[in-house]
């Protein structure tokens, strides 16, 4: 099967990013045929290899949030990336920060740095679907992004951004999300931080 036909088939199925098994199902290639094809076009620069067994078409711009959700799942975009998206911090953010229930990981793909930070399953909610380039991307609600950030600051894994725009945050909803972490000392600490900065 020729490259043009393969890319047309992948795009018709919405597979701009795909795993080797997804590629095989879409094209009918055998395991050996798929690996040879993917290696050939990755070497030629037509494909990104995001990680072992996961690829992306390199034609045109691919939004990094789409890559972030697919690269390591389950995950949703949060922390600095979401705070910047909602205008809760003034800085531009390079790379994409996400939250996951899996192990903490970092990847470099598509010329972008992706970091994933672990939270417990009980706190893994508070995200919403956004449509980006026709794809659904999961991103934390603004208050959940703040709650996630405070959690990692409390653990000593992040530093608190002194320029968080607290007036743009629904405090009632924020405390709802903070309570989902089920850590009393964290709630007390968060109340102190919020009262000192609001």
Buried (B, 14 or more C-beta within 10 A) or exposed (E): EEEEEBBEBBEEEEBBBBBBEBBBBBBEBEEEEBBEBBEEBBEEEBBBBBBEBBBBBBEEEBBBBBBBBBBBBBBBBBBBBBBBBBEBBEEEBEBBBBBBBEEEBEBEBBEBBBBBBBBEEEBBEBBEEEEBEEBEBBBBBBBBBBBBBBBBBBEEEBEEBEEBBBEEBEEEBBBBBBBBBEBEEBBEBBEEBBEEEE
